[in-house]
Amino acid sequence: MSHKLQLIYTNLVTVKRTKPVSLKELWEYEASHPVVFASPRALVEARVIAEMDKARRSGRRARRNGTARNRRRRKSATV
Amino acid sequence: MNEFPFQINVHGVPQTAMLRFANRTELQRYHRSLSHFARKSSSIIHDAIEFTRLAAKRWRYYSRSGEAAESFARLQREIRRRPKSEVAFIMIATFRKGRRDLPAGLAYCRRTWCHHLALDFLALHPLSLERARRVSGVGSGIVFGLVKLANTLDIPRIWGEATVNSARFYEKLLAVSPVEDLFIIEAPEMVAISERQQRMRKPTLVT
């Protein structure tokens, strides 16, 4: 068996080279196809971070207003 | 080395835009500039605003744990200090109008542990998306700026996840087909992207 076998990305996905477009052609394409892209996984992670941030902020606000303490007190009174 | 110039098209006229590392203040300014567009009904502007806000939040999150860079020097220092670390950074593109620098778009990137560049968000600013402004070439220009950055840092690969919306753009930009879940920019594509921008910069000889 050959020891020279190499696994390269291009062997896994066959892509073919197409005719290169000029910068002007790219500009025309971009003018009609807006570039607003996000990697799906990055988007999910960013949304989780945003939710965590929201929860942290609302907890901090509640502590500042004293509502968290009151809620805790009410809860312990009912138990 | 904080800035990478590239060519865009404004009202049919080529113009130079700049791609630079965003620091906290610049990011806040960029963020504030979005509020004017928040009520626009266009779904693409809505996405641009959402992606930018989420990218900024993610950057701040990494920044709190010291895993984000605000400048080229900081990124270089971090790579030297901890070669296997992952560092996030945001690059902001602007173009000059009169005496003001107008925001054009941003890219959220990560220098991965194995010294590659992952492009997570690439979103134009609503200012560049409004049809009346007729600004184009910001997306491909930002990628060109990232290629320059990769060349400076000896990064051999830029990659990212493609979606149904972005695959065609990367196919055109990289002159490969098909682009499916991933796009990969390596030496041949980097050279082609750079040459395309350089050709535009050279003035055409009129005979």
Interface residues (C-beta under 8 A of the other chain):
Chain A: Y9 V13 V15 K16 R17 T18 K19 P20 V21 S22 L23 K24 E25 L26 W27 E28 Y29 E30 A31 H33 P34 V35 V36 F37 A38 S39 P40 R41 A42 L43 E45 A46 R47 I49 A50 D53
Chain B: Q7 I8 N9 I44 D47 A48 F51 R53 L54 A55 K57 R58 Y61 G105 Y108 A118 L119 D120 F121 L122 A123 L124 L129 R134 S136 G137 V138 G139 S140 G160 E161 T163 N165 S166 R168 F169 E171 K172 L173 A175 V176 S177 P178 V179 E180 L182 I184 A192 R196 Q197 R199 M200
